[in-house]
Amino acid sequence: MVLRRRSVWSRLGRGVGLVLLLLALVLGATAWWVHATATPRVRGQLTLAGLQGPVTVTRDEWGVPHIRARVSDEDAVYALGFVHWQDRAWQMDFQRRVVQGRLSEVLGTAALPQDRFLRTWGFQRAALSALPALSERSRRLIRAYTAGVNAGMAQGKVALEFRILGYTPDPWTEVDSLSWSKLMAYDLGGNQADEVQGARVVRRLGAQGLNEVTAPYPASAPTVLSSDELGTVRPTPPGPVRAGPEHASRPDTGLPPATVRALQAHLNAARELGLNAVPGKGSNNWVLAGSRTASGKPILADDPHLALSSPMLWYLADLQGPTLKAIGASIPGLPSIVIGRNERVAWGVTNVNPDVQDLYIEPQGARLTARTEVIRVKGQPEVRLRVRESAHGPIVSDVGAGEIGPRVALKWTALEPGDTTMDAFVGLNYARDWRDFTRALEKYVAPTQSFVYADVDGNTGYYAPGRIPVRKGWDGSLPVSGDGSREWQGYIPHAQLPHTYNPADGLIVSANNQVVPASYAFSLGNPRNWAEPYRAQRITELLSAQPGGLTLRDVQRVQLDTVSPVWTDFRPVLLHTVPGSDLSRRALALLRGWDGNETIDSVQASIFEAWLMQLHGLAEDELETETRMNSLSVLNQLRRGGTLCAVSGQGDCAQVLTDSLEAAVADLRSRLGPDPQDWTYGKLHQVASNHRAFGGVRALAWLFNHSSPTPGGTNTVNVARPQRGTYAQTHGASYRQVIDLSDMNRSVYIGSLGQDGHPLGRHAADQQGRWIAGRYLPMSTDPSDWGRTRSLQLTPAQSARTR
């Protein structure tokens, strides 16, 4: 009987084992099939219609394509479209769906708020109006790029996201190559959120509250350009104010709470898309003249700080045709190198953030037009959205209770027809000198950026191009009446926009700080728009510590600096805090000897950032909403005993410091335990490069999201502000480059994650470790610098060759 039982259990065990083995084989085969059908072909030869001649695509050790087209530049751009779709198909389709307001078609009702926001603002309509305005060269390249994308789509590879969501993407169109730039213009070039907050502040605190909640840029702080560098800029007299000069003194119009909530609904929808204003989000760029470098030729550095995502926004590429020879960071969906260099010229960008948006409260009787947008929803009936527009732009207050309140319209440069920004970026790829560079930027519309420039002849420069409105009698910081008394008087002429060429001191630094001094002839808008001066001051200090002989490695060290200039300013105030508990006392003692370097293994960095996080909410009780003040505004309150320190009318700044430290250490204790020695920064502060669709889906997030401990913090040069509530780094240096004009192939660059969009691809996240550690990839067009390579030959179809 015992033997028989053993025999039964043995047979049963073998049967279960066989079932499990078969299940494992099925799952493995399925995983292999999904992977194989998503992985692009990167070796061998393909015959493609639409090419004029053969193209070689050589992917280097990190998956960066080096494209070589012999017959035409259009072929090179065709190949760029082809590899963009190969590696980033989901990203490209998702981006255009965002612009089109078609997320609900594939994501369901959860995406309806985003689609309503996107359709109301009319991003896709603006992109459609831009296409006919472009030059013939740009149109040719866009046509070639579109053909390349569709050739990539025709290869039959299917991104994993398409399989999960169960849909097939539409063919690529020419307008799709313009659409994402509209969302970038929103992310980098608007102040609607500031006006909404400003209206709330004035309603609760009065006009004086604006400067308390968001401090104006300090008069003594550095500006990108000095008065000497602006010497030739003179004002152009503005046109007449239509409603007469008496209206110039009319007070700005407030908004009732229901309307503010309606406007906030759009901001919340944008935030869900990662398009939100983050204090200190930051970007840095600078250029050193040869007088400051060891080589005697310029060095140019750039690191745009944006929302981090999986896959990363940027796609590194080397694009070489007969006359087009550019290498750097492209954006999948766009047919050019956006940031980088060619054979003679290098450029970088940071955000200027002038005020190019205004909210207009339309009077009774204002003429409005209306259209109906039909939103298809996955698994649900379609939704019909009525969108109204005034002469100023779309009515953005028609949400919920906003329909019965004032009608608020949005005027914004990026929504106006005839946007030729794509001409500008194409022109930069071809620029040979400063003259070509500035001519290209004449076509630039939005978002206004700080462009730094250097060339192989040793010249350096700066330009802030784009359409910046001229206002008379108001600064754009609050919503205004649409009765004609607050109309734009045109734009600052291109020749009079902030710029300089070969400045005498050989140094140009831009870190989203104020661009021009008070002597500049025009207003760039709200004086509270600028980033705090901390990063600009720190960069200038580090670069000026060694007045000459700077090397590529020296510049890299500045780009990666994680010493907190905010701590330097806050230190005297914070260390005078009276601790409210033994744990607060221990935390304060640890801070006393700290050098401010926010490294992964620093305990002090955790304490400081947790404390600062509490202090940034200083105005929330007064405004009764989540409002994050910037560090400079908080510091002003603490130094001066400001009114925002009182909580419900009680207490002072000393009490705020005690209470906020107590809250910070309690938070750290709940997360990391009772011993402050265990509160190392890397346990809390980790980069969150999350997937836009599946990042919050527990069953899928592990596959698509990428996280790892990172250094840096609030307003460090290497910006890595911890997110409130999670301490995650959600924004940062999305791309870094350092370009050596003495030997272009010694230049370096790096992305925040990797080239592949496929989560199991070999290059899905292979740059992240280097990015965190401060290492770079060779930004070289020399094959000897590419490491192990894989080459794909693209050959024109016979019909294309004989045409």
Secondary structure as UniProt FT lines:
FT   HELIX           2..38
FT   STRAND          44..48
FT   TURN            49..50
FT   STRAND          55..59
FT   TURN            61..62
FT   STRAND          65..69
FT   HELIX           73..100
FT   HELIX           104..107
FT   HELIX           109..111
FT   HELIX           112..121
FT   HELIX           123..130
FT   HELIX           131..133
FT   HELIX           136..153
FT   TURN            154..155
FT   HELIX           160..165
FT   TURN            174..175
FT   HELIX           176..189
FT   HELIX           192..205
FT   TURN            207..208
FT   HELIX           209..213
FT   TURN            219..220
FT   HELIX           228..230
FT   TURN            231..232
FT   TURN            242..243
FT   HELIX           245..249
FT   HELIX           257..272
FT   TURN            273..274
FT   TURN            279..280
FT   STRAND          283..288
FT   HELIX           290..292
FT   STRAND          299..307
FT   STRAND          309..310
FT   STRAND          315..320
FT   STRAND          325..330
FT   TURN            332..333
FT   STRAND          337..341
FT   STRAND          345..351
FT   STRAND          357..362
FT   TURN            364..365
FT   STRAND          369..377
FT   TURN            378..379
FT   STRAND          380..389
FT   STRAND          394..395
FT   HELIX           400..404
FT   STRAND          407..412
FT   HELIX           413..415
FT   HELIX           421..430
FT   HELIX           434..441
FT   TURN            442..443
FT   STRAND          449..455
FT   TURN            456..457
FT   STRAND          460..463
FT   STRAND          480..481
FT   HELIX           494..496
FT   STRAND          499..501
FT   TURN            504..505
FT   STRAND          507..510
FT   TURN            518..519
FT   TURN            527..528
FT   HELIX           534..544
FT   HELIX           552..559
FT   HELIX           565..574
FT   TURN            575..576
FT   HELIX           582..592
FT   TURN            600..601
FT   HELIX           603..615
FT   TURN            616..619
FT   HELIX           620..623
FT   HELIX           631..640
FT   HELIX           643..645
FT   TURN            648..649
FT   HELIX           653..672
FT   HELIX           676..678
FT   HELIX           681..684
FT   STRAND          686..691
FT   TURN            692..696
FT   HELIX           698..704
FT   STRAND          706..709
FT   TURN            714..715
FT   TURN            724..726
FT   STRAND          731..733
FT   STRAND          735..740
FT   TURN            741..742
FT   HELIX           744..746
FT   STRAND          748..751
FT   TURN            759..760
FT   TURN            762..763
FT   TURN            766..767
FT   HELIX           768..773
FT   STRAND          777..778
FT   HELIX           783..785
FT   STRAND          790..796
FT   HELIX           798..802
//
